[in-house]
């Protein structure tokens, strides 16, 4: 396995803590399963869009699936409430070790980029709010190819734009499905074991299985 030259970060849950949105949704629906139900449904229908060669933005799908979640739980939610909850996506803090780890990766001369299912406008706002935008050479959104991760085209687009071979790029994510797409195109992978994230046992093991980004720093030294 070659030492990677390019670090490709997923954003939500990997770098940024979704707890603020989780609490808001669970409080609204008075149901501890509501956030997990919504997020799983959001991912499900983004993948449905990709498989059927259709496209709506992640934000649009997020709003629609939050309505679906309300219906499943027999709860009422207004359009204003949906917009208010999902607007929090651009006001998320980074996980505790993220800034320090990114600084160390930068000092180790890695190229650092991010690839998100969200919009480019949203990820720019997210990184600025979290105070980590200065560490990234470039931010990529799947809206550029109109297909969501883990579709191979999303990773291939990034590799082509960065002019780098797949085996020299490391995809870093807290979601096994994200890493499945990266593996499919020949990238190296690192799984960040954030709380509630469990590795899919039928997926080829990630090249790095770590508790957090500080551990990944040590592994890459």
C-alpha positions in Angstrom: 0.0 0.0 0.0 1.4 3.4 -1.1 1.6 6.2 1.3 -1.3 8.5 0.2 -0.7 12.0 -1.1 -4.2 13.3 -1.1 -6.6 13.2 1.9 -10.3 13.3 0.9 -12.6 14.0 3.8 -16.3 13.4 4.1 -17.9 16.3 6.0 -21.1 15.6 8.0 -20.4 13.3 11.0 -16.8 12.8 9.9 -15.6 16.3 10.5 -18.7 18.1 11.9 -20.9 17.0 14.8 -24.6 16.6 13.9 -25.7 16.6 17.5 -27.4 20.1 17.2 -29.7 18.8 14.4 -30.2 15.5 16.2 -31.4 17.2 19.4 -33.7 19.6 17.4 -35.4 16.8 15.5 -35.8 14.5 18.5 -37.2 17.4 20.6 -39.7 18.3 17.8 -41.0 14.8 17.4 -40.5 13.7 21.0 -39.0 10.5 19.7 -35.4 9.3 20.2 -35.4 7.3 17.0 -36.5 10.3 14.8 -33.1 11.6 13.8 -31.8 8.2 12.9 -35.0 7.4 10.9 -34.7 10.7 9.1 -31.0 10.4 8.3 -31.4 6.9 7.0 -34.3 7.9 4.8 -32.3 10.9 3.5 -29.5 8.6 2.5 -31.8 6.0 1.0 -33.6 8.4 -1.3 -30.4 10.2 -2.3 -29.1 6.8 -3.5 -32.4 6.1 -5.2 -32.0 9.3 -7.1 -28.5 8.3 -8.2 -29.5 4.8 -9.2 -32.4 6.0 -11.3 -30.3 8.8 -12.9 -32.3 11.6 -11.4 -31.2 14.5 -9.3 -32.5 16.8 -6.7 -30.2 18.6 -4.3 -29.3 17.0 -0.9 -31.2 19.9 0.7 -34.4 19.2 -1.2 -34.2 15.5 -0.4 -33.5 16.4 3.2 -36.7 18.5 3.4 -38.8 15.9 1.7 -37.6 13.0 3.9 -38.1 15.1 7.0 -41.7 15.4 6.0 -41.8 11.7 5.4 -40.4 11.1 8.9 -43.1 13.3 10.4 -45.8 11.2 8.6 -44.2 7.9 9.7 -44.3 9.1 13.3 -47.8 10.6 13.0 -46.5 14.1 13.8 -47.1 17.5 12.3 -44.3 19.7 11.1 -44.6 23.0 9.1 -42.5 24.0 6.2 -41.1 26.8 8.3 -40.1 24.4 11.0 -38.4 22.1 8.4 -36.4 25.0 7.0 -35.4 26.1 10.5 -34.2 22.7 11.5 -32.2 22.0 8.3 -30.7 25.5 8.3 -28.6 24.3 11.3 -26.5 22.3 8.8 -24.4 25.3 8.2 -23.9 26.0 12.0 -22.3 22.7 13.1 -19.2 22.6 15.3 -16.2 20.3 14.4 -15.6 17.2 16.5 -13.1 18.0 19.3 -9.9 16.7 17.6 -10.6 17.9 14.1 -8.8 21.3 14.0 -5.6 19.9 15.6 -5.6 16.9 13.3 -6.1 19.0 10.2 -3.2 21.2 11.2 -1.0 18.2 11.7 -2.0 16.7 8.3 -1.2 20.1 6.7 2.2 20.2 8.4 2.9 16.7 7.0 2.4 18.2 3.5 -0.7 16.3 2.5 -3.1 17.7 0.0 -6.4 18.1 1.8 -9.8 18.3 0.2 -13.4 17.5 1.1 -16.2 15.8 -0.8 -19.8 16.2 0.3 -23.2 15.1 -0.8 -24.4 18.7 0.2 -24.2 21.7 -2.0 -21.0 23.7 -2.6 -22.6 26.8 -1.1 -23.5 24.8 2.0 -20.1 23.2 2.5 -18.3 26.5 2.2 -20.6 28.0 4.9 -20.0 24.9 7.0 -16.3 25.0 6.9 -16.2 28.8 7.6 -18.5 28.5 10.6 -16.5 25.5 12.0 -13.3 27.5 11.5 -11.5 24.9 9.4 -11.8 26.3 5.9 -8.2 27.3 5.8 -7.0 23.7 5.8 -8.7 22.7 2.6 -7.1 23.1 -0.8 -10.5 22.6 -2.5 -14.1 21.7 -1.6 -16.1 19.4 -3.9 -19.8 18.8 -4.0 -21.6 16.0 -5.8 -23.8 18.6 -7.5 -21.0 18.9 -10.0 -21.7 15.5 -11.3 -25.4 15.3 -10.2 -25.0 11.9 -8.5 -24.5 11.1 -4.9 -21.8 9.2 -3.0 -21.2 6.2 -3.0 -21.7 6.3 -6.8 -18.2 5.8 -8.4 -18.5 8.8 -10.6 -18.4 11.2 -7.6 -14.9 9.9 -6.6 -13.6 9.6 -10.1 -14.5 13.2 -10.8 -12.5 14.3 -7.8 -9.5 12.2 -8.8 -9.6 13.6 -12.3 -9.8 17.2 -11.1 -6.9 16.6 -8.6 -4.9 14.8 -11.3 -4.0 11.9 -8.9 -4.2 8.1 -9.1 -6.8 6.4 -7.0 -4.3 4.4 -5.0 -2.6 7.6 -3.9 -5.8 9.1 -2.4 -7.2 8.3 1.0 -11.0 8.6 1.5 -11.7 9.4 5.2 -15.3 8.9 6.5 -17.5 7.9 9.4 -19.8 6.1 7.0 -19.0 2.6 5.6 -21.1 3.2 2.5 -19.0 6.2 1.6 -15.9 4.0 1.9 -17.5 1.3 -0.2 -17.7 3.8 -3.1 -14.1 4.8 -2.7 -12.9 1.2 -2.5 -14.8 0.5 -5.7 -12.6 3.0 -7.6 -9.4 1.8 -6.0 -8.9 4.5 -3.3 -7.4 3.8 0.1 -9.9 4.2 2.9 -10.0 5.2 6.6 -13.0 4.6 8.8 -13.5 7.0 11.7 -15.5 5.3 14.4 -17.7 8.1 15.5 -20.4 7.3 18.2 -23.2 5.2 16.7 -21.2 4.4 13.5 -20.6 0.7 13.0 -18.6 -0.8 10.1 -20.5 -2.9 7.6 -19.2 -6.5 8.1 -19.7 -7.5 4.4 -17.6 -4.6 3.2 -13.9 -5.1 2.6 -12.1 -3.8 5.7 -10.9 -0.2 5.5 -7.1 0.3 5.3 -7.3 2.3 8.5 -9.8 1.7 11.3 -9.4 4.4 13.9 -11.3 6.0 16.8 -10.7 9.6 15.6 -8.5 11.8 13.4 -5.7 12.1 15.9 -5.2 8.3 15.8 -5.2 8.5 12.0 -2.4 11.2 12.2 -0.3 8.8 14.2 -1.0 5.9 11.8 0.1 8.0 8.8 3.3 9.3 10.4 
